[in-house]
Amino acid sequence: MSGFVDESGLHVKAGNGGAGAVSFRREAHVAKGGPDGGDGGDGGDVWLVADRNVASLLGFRDHPHRRAGDGTHGGSKRAHGRRGADLVVPVPEGTVARDQSGGVLADLVHEGDRWLAAEGGQGGRGNASFHSNRRRAPSFAEQGEEGEERWLRLELKLMADVALVGLPNAGKSTLISAISAAKPKIAAYPFTTLEPHLGVVRYDDVEVAVADIPGLIEGASEGRGLGYRFLRHLERARVLVVLVDLASVDEVAPERQEEVLLTELGRYQADLLERPRLTVGTKADLAASLETPVDWSGPRISAVTGEGLRWLVGQMARLVGEVRAAEPKPEAFVVHRPGGEGFRVEREGAGFVVVGRSAERAVAVNDLTNRDALVYVQERLRRLGVDRALARAGARPGDSVRVGGMTFDYQE
């Protein structure tokens, strides 16, 4: 079973808000005590947080559901309900959260970056909150709001300083195992590497993270082969090291290998060709024993004999250091929150539907058969501008209007 997962679905459910209470004071010698129903507690939020101690999305593959705590209901004597516990979901640095249609919702690049994936429902207000000079004894309260719920698509893009790029069996896995403590599977046939590997290389006082990207083939950017699944892991790499096989079993010339690789990188994402890049010939030990010398004038290395490895690691460290020095320093971690939402009016069959949290919350009272509650709802919708919006949308007297779980007949 693979220990590395870079794509996963995630279902998040924020906590529901608690209901407000309907209660009146009951005291000796007080004939008509005032309203004292407390508010319900808000539901907990679900946050995704980038954590460098999490290596992949493996934890979501078999257990994709995450839920925050519910708020508790309000009580008498203005006792407010307890807020539901927030849920923090750690994800690897470099995780991209998308909606089901593929749109990017958040990009958690650095340690501590946070995104509010699902917002908890607000707690309902108790009848004490509706007390006013006009409404002396309100006998209604608000229901708690349901927490946000949705499916997300998570994608991981490795946060590597250097990405090793090459055709299948070009020696990438052997190289990363020779210069770091990474231990990928190595064998003499294509597509040995079915998942990217990350190793850390030290040169003097510089540490460089190096990623072994599974082999690309011609047409990978269009979906051919296995490598296309891992092209996204190149997007965050500061430096690219292109490895060409000097002892190719298919006798593909090194220049042709380089041409294929650069073409696929450019087709996938044009600015990859603008990254600092090294092109190196691998398997120099085998190339030296060939009857026909390979026509290659570039640098050569051998992960087996160690030829050129010190030079290569030094070049990686130098290029990475230059890129790091030119990058702006992040001032702090990023917090992603959804923007405030109003409401909108949409056609629904022969009637209309009002969509939006503010409008839906206005009708979330516990008893719309209560005259005081109905008057309150009408006033709240009018203040929000729902009446004007319906009139602009062409609503006529008698048309059905749905708001949340309630349906009304429109009247001017």
Legacy VTK file of the C-alpha trace (Angstrom):
# vtk DataFile Version 3.0
C-alpha trace
ASCII
DATASET POLYDATA
POINTS 412 float
0.000 0.000 0.000
1.357 3.404 -0.975
2.424 5.690 1.841
2.169 8.831 -0.283
-1.168 10.283 -1.435
-1.289 13.610 -3.281
-5.004 13.714 -4.204
-7.964 13.143 -1.939
-11.565 14.090 -1.334
-12.510 15.693 1.971
-15.982 16.180 3.413
-16.198 18.983 5.980
-19.190 19.674 8.219
-19.205 22.639 10.578
-21.166 22.476 13.803
-24.819 23.462 13.986
-25.838 26.407 16.137
-27.924 25.794 19.233
-31.524 27.001 19.420
-32.531 30.031 21.437
-34.830 29.458 24.406
-38.350 30.749 25.045
-38.611 31.407 28.764
-40.133 33.916 31.221
-39.026 34.769 34.725
-40.781 32.880 37.451
-40.287 34.666 40.759
-42.284 34.972 43.921
-44.407 38.133 44.092
-43.774 38.843 40.374
-47.043 38.251 38.511
-45.658 38.705 34.979
-41.943 38.176 34.729
-40.186 39.371 31.613
-38.591 37.179 28.914
-35.321 35.560 29.961
-34.616 32.953 27.282
-30.902 32.713 26.497
-29.199 32.473 23.105
-27.937 29.237 21.600
-24.206 28.699 21.161
-22.562 29.013 17.751
-21.417 25.878 15.970
-17.709 25.178 15.646
-15.728 25.989 12.499
-13.580 23.634 10.420
-10.121 25.012 9.577
-7.483 23.583 7.262
-3.997 24.460 8.503
-0.692 23.868 6.706
1.583 21.752 8.901
5.136 20.800 7.911
4.891 17.661 10.048
2.263 16.199 7.689
3.858 14.614 4.620
0.895 13.599 2.427
-2.887 13.343 2.186
-2.852 9.681 3.201
-4.977 10.319 6.308
-7.950 11.411 4.189
-8.006 8.453 1.816
-9.867 6.037 4.088
-11.328 8.613 6.507
-12.462 11.625 4.460
-15.081 13.019 6.885
-14.321 15.803 9.374
-16.905 17.473 11.630
-16.748 20.272 14.193
-18.781 20.405 17.407
-22.375 21.635 17.673
-23.407 24.563 19.846
-25.734 23.836 22.740
-29.197 25.324 23.232
-29.942 28.376 25.326
-31.754 28.085 28.632
-33.838 30.042 31.076
-32.440 32.883 33.193
-30.596 34.158 30.089
-28.306 31.132 30.117
-26.477 31.125 26.796
-25.534 27.861 25.124
-21.911 26.772 24.836
-20.093 27.310 21.541
-19.187 24.161 19.629
-15.522 23.185 19.478
-13.627 24.241 16.356
-11.885 21.501 14.388
-8.365 22.081 13.055
-7.426 19.739 10.201
-3.662 19.646 9.519
-2.655 19.286 5.869
0.790 19.276 4.208
2.415 22.513 3.138
1.573 23.085 -0.511
-2.008 21.796 -0.296
-4.530 23.297 -2.710
-8.220 23.092 -1.788
-10.664 23.047 -4.701
-14.425 22.868 -5.011
-16.092 20.018 -6.856
-15.920 21.884 -10.169
-12.153 22.351 -9.820
-12.079 26.016 -8.769
-9.301 26.979 -6.355
-10.616 27.955 -2.915
-7.346 28.202 -0.994
-3.636 27.567 -1.469
-1.904 26.725 1.814
1.750 27.192 0.944
3.588 27.913 4.187
3.533 26.533 7.716
0.611 28.070 9.621
-1.446 29.170 6.600
-5.107 28.700 7.528
-8.368 28.472 5.613
-11.896 28.472 6.976
-13.212 25.420 5.126
-16.651 25.336 6.774
-18.198 28.021 8.973
-20.244 27.023 11.984
-23.898 27.910 12.162
-24.879 30.853 14.324
-26.761 30.145 17.497
-30.390 31.210 17.610
-31.390 34.169 19.735
-33.586 33.553 22.753
-36.795 35.484 23.345
-35.002 37.871 25.709
-33.161 39.266 22.653
-36.469 40.250 21.009
-37.740 42.279 23.952
-38.527 45.906 23.053
-40.998 48.654 23.905
-43.264 47.417 21.111
-42.769 43.745 21.920
-43.009 43.423 25.698
-43.454 39.660 25.953
-42.023 37.942 22.845
-43.027 34.308 22.826
-40.718 33.137 20.058
-37.015 32.500 19.572
-34.693 31.627 16.712
-33.636 28.166 15.703
-29.935 27.480 15.433
-28.409 27.761 11.991
-27.020 24.644 10.337
-23.260 24.563 9.875
-21.755 24.717 6.411
-21.229 21.351 4.746
-19.447 20.477 1.513
-17.062 18.174 -0.321
-13.614 19.450 -1.223
-10.892 18.191 -3.523
-7.414 18.399 -2.023
-4.275 18.391 -4.140
-0.708 18.402 -2.859
2.088 20.157 -4.711
5.431 19.235 -3.181
7.411 22.074 -1.628
10.810 21.129 -3.086
13.789 23.372 -3.778
14.975 21.149 -6.644
12.962 18.844 -8.896
14.680 16.020 -10.773
13.145 15.651 -14.220
13.876 12.872 -16.685
12.459 10.151 -18.877
11.630 6.806 -17.226
14.723 4.912 -16.029
16.952 7.996 -16.377
18.499 7.428 -12.941
16.523 9.931 -10.847
15.781 7.503 -8.016
19.368 6.259 -7.912
20.612 9.840 -7.772
18.342 10.960 -4.921
19.236 7.841 -2.941
22.935 8.632 -3.455
22.802 12.281 -2.353
20.183 12.038 0.426
18.665 9.618 2.911
15.640 8.955 0.678
15.214 5.303 -0.244
13.010 5.016 -3.335
12.470 1.749 -5.179
15.128 1.259 -7.857
15.028 -1.209 -10.750
16.130 -1.387 -14.373
12.717 -0.928 -16.008
10.537 2.095 -16.794
8.093 3.540 -14.273
9.809 2.034 -11.241
8.861 5.251 -9.428
5.089 5.490 -9.103
5.126 8.271 -6.511
7.356 11.298 -5.919
10.061 11.078 -3.283
11.535 13.923 -1.279
15.067 13.960 0.099
17.113 16.588 1.950
20.665 17.290 0.775
23.208 19.251 2.826
26.034 21.198 1.178
28.237 23.059 3.648
25.647 24.962 5.733
22.879 24.884 3.116
20.004 22.372 3.190
18.197 21.707 -0.071
14.992 19.671 -0.503
15.168 17.557 -3.663
12.141 15.846 -5.248
12.338 12.786 -7.466
9.461 13.282 -9.926
8.221 10.093 -11.670
9.404 9.781 -15.259
7.785 11.832 -17.976
7.248 10.622 -21.539
6.445 12.417 -24.750
2.830 13.591 -24.551
2.784 13.613 -20.731
1.304 17.125 -20.656
-1.648 15.768 -22.655
-2.256 12.850 -20.299
-0.035 10.077 -21.688
1.865 7.728 -19.408
2.133 8.057 -15.645
4.228 11.182 -15.311
1.390 13.605 -16.144
-0.116 12.933 -12.714
2.961 14.429 -11.091
3.648 17.449 -13.281
2.031 19.693 -10.666
4.811 18.789 -8.215
7.161 20.810 -10.417
5.182 24.026 -10.007
6.743 25.080 -6.692
10.296 23.899 -7.401
12.864 26.700 -7.349
15.360 24.869 -9.583
14.953 22.127 -12.190
17.606 19.485 -12.838
17.043 17.760 -16.172
18.625 14.304 -16.293
19.406 12.730 -19.671
20.384 9.063 -19.861
23.803 8.591 -21.494
23.252 4.817 -21.661
19.641 4.702 -22.818
18.450 1.165 -23.552
16.252 2.646 -26.280
19.283 4.458 -27.734
17.549 7.845 -27.560
20.111 10.590 -28.005
20.632 12.857 -24.959
19.727 15.951 -27.000
16.460 14.312 -28.040
15.667 13.409 -24.419
16.242 17.008 -23.367
14.067 18.289 -26.203
11.164 15.997 -25.218
11.376 16.959 -21.544
11.531 20.709 -22.132
8.679 20.520 -24.632
6.439 18.763 -22.109
7.348 21.218 -19.352
6.557 24.180 -21.588
3.237 22.732 -22.672
2.200 22.084 -19.106
3.251 25.468 -17.725
5.257 27.865 -19.840
7.027 29.636 -16.985
8.711 26.369 -15.926
11.167 26.987 -18.760
12.151 30.270 -17.106
13.250 28.595 -13.860
16.968 28.154 -13.158
17.883 24.852 -14.777
20.731 22.361 -15.009
20.956 19.638 -17.644
23.170 16.710 -16.634
24.037 13.397 -18.254
23.569 10.379 -15.981
25.085 6.876 -15.918
28.503 8.135 -16.935
30.014 4.821 -15.781
27.908 2.830 -18.243
28.404 5.353 -21.042
32.163 4.962 -20.718
31.904 1.254 -21.503
29.813 1.640 -24.661
31.430 0.680 -27.951
30.142 3.851 -29.585
30.826 6.962 -27.502
27.776 9.061 -26.698
27.781 12.526 -28.216
27.283 14.680 -25.116
29.328 17.731 -24.216
27.480 18.663 -21.019
28.356 17.695 -17.443
28.249 14.007 -16.549
27.556 12.224 -13.281
27.388 8.683 -11.991
25.274 7.942 -8.936
26.970 4.531 -8.681
30.624 5.640 -8.673
29.997 9.124 -7.247
31.472 10.899 -10.258
30.315 14.532 -10.409
27.928 14.296 -7.437
29.797 16.788 -5.268
29.820 19.264 -8.141
26.085 18.705 -8.836
25.055 19.191 -5.210
27.139 22.356 -5.059
25.417 23.732 -8.163
22.000 22.918 -6.697
22.851 24.704 -3.464
24.205 27.743 -5.344
21.139 28.137 -7.585
18.686 27.540 -4.737
20.517 30.083 -2.601
20.267 32.699 -5.357
16.532 32.114 -5.784
15.882 32.172 -2.036
17.763 35.454 -1.693
15.614 37.048 -4.396
12.305 35.888 -2.925
10.331 38.267 -0.681
10.144 37.095 2.911
6.630 36.128 4.056
5.641 38.502 6.843
3.284 36.056 8.527
1.085 33.093 7.790
-1.986 33.659 5.638
-5.568 33.312 6.910
-8.215 32.684 4.249
-11.772 33.610 5.170
-14.780 33.735 2.830
-16.125 37.208 2.128
-19.398 38.425 3.551
-22.475 37.247 1.707
-25.635 39.218 1.033
-28.581 37.657 -0.753
-29.848 37.213 -4.275
-33.231 36.490 -5.866
-33.515 33.690 -8.433
-36.334 32.268 -10.500
-37.618 28.887 -9.344
-40.278 27.468 -11.615
-43.265 29.828 -11.500
-42.012 31.485 -8.312
-38.843 32.841 -6.748
-36.206 31.766 -4.267
-34.196 34.107 -2.040
-30.678 32.740 -1.502
-28.325 34.125 1.119
-27.428 33.623 4.743
-28.867 36.928 5.977
-32.291 36.290 4.450
-32.404 32.633 5.453
-31.523 33.542 9.020
-34.363 36.077 9.121
-36.952 33.308 8.810
-35.230 30.911 11.215
-37.659 31.458 14.087
-39.158 28.573 15.936
-42.863 29.275 15.335
-44.118 31.229 12.333
-47.711 30.581 13.410
-46.999 33.033 16.216
-48.224 36.469 15.129
-45.386 38.325 16.855
-42.856 36.077 15.143
-44.452 36.609 11.738
-44.434 40.383 12.149
-40.778 40.243 13.160
-39.881 38.181 10.065
-41.696 40.603 7.765
-39.894 43.583 9.311
-36.508 41.860 9.104
-36.912 40.941 5.423
-38.071 44.462 4.621
-35.033 45.990 6.322
-32.743 43.669 4.357
-34.280 44.878 1.104
-35.820 41.557 0.113
-39.144 43.180 -0.807
-37.445 45.634 -3.187
-35.312 42.883 -4.718
-38.379 40.727 -5.374
-40.190 43.656 -6.982
-37.199 44.328 -9.263
-37.113 40.641 -10.183
-40.724 40.881 -11.375
-42.595 39.239 -8.498
-46.385 39.632 -8.631
-48.893 39.384 -5.779
-49.617 35.718 -5.113
-46.288 34.418 -6.476
-44.605 31.851 -4.250
-41.360 32.939 -2.607
-39.100 30.434 -0.877
-36.642 31.597 1.776
-34.666 28.820 3.458
-37.141 26.135 4.467
-40.172 28.492 4.362
-42.449 29.330 1.439
-44.588 32.502 1.394
-47.015 34.205 -0.957
-45.647 37.515 -2.194
-47.632 40.654 -1.404
-46.636 44.189 -2.288
LINES 1 413
412 0 1 2 3 4 5 6 7 8 9 10 11 12 13 14 15 16 17 18 19 20 21 22 23 24 25 26 27 28 29 30 31 32 33 34 35 36 37 38 39 40 41 42 43 44 45 46 47 48 49 50 51 52 53 54 55 56 57 58 59 60 61 62 63 64 65 66 67 68 69 70 71 72 73 74 75 76 77 78 79 80 81 82 83 84 85 86 87 88 89 90 91 92 93 94 95 96 97 98 99 100 101 102 103 104 105 106 107 108 109 110 111 112 113 114 115 116 117 118 119 120 121 122 123 124 125 126 127 128 129 130 131 132 133 134 135 136 137 138 139 140 141 142 143 144 145 146 147 148 149 150 151 152 153 154 155 156 157 158 159 160 161 162 163 164 165 166 167 168 169 170 171 172 173 174 175 176 177 178 179 180 181 182 183 184 185 186 187 188 189 190 191 192 193 194 195 196 197 198 199 200 201 202 203 204 205 206 207 208 209 210 211 212 213 214 215 216 217 218 219 220 221 222 223 224 225 226 227 228 229 230 231 232 233 234 235 236 237 238 239 240 241 242 243 244 245 246 247 248 249 250 251 252 253 254 255 256 257 258 259 260 261 262 263 264 265 266 267 268 269 270 271 272 273 274 275 276 277 278 279 280 281 282 283 284 285 286 287 288 289 290 291 292 293 294 295 296 297 298 299 300 301 302 303 304 305 306 307 308 309 310 311 312 313 314 315 316 317 318 319 320 321 322 323 324 325 326 327 328 329 330 331 332 333 334 335 336 337 338 339 340 341 342 343 344 345 346 347 348 349 350 351 352 353 354 355 356 357 358 359 360 361 362 363 364 365 366 367 368 369 370 371 372 373 374 375 376 377 378 379 380 381 382 383 384 385 386 387 388 389 390 391 392 393 394 395 396 397 398 399 400 401 402 403 404 405 406 407 408 409 410 411
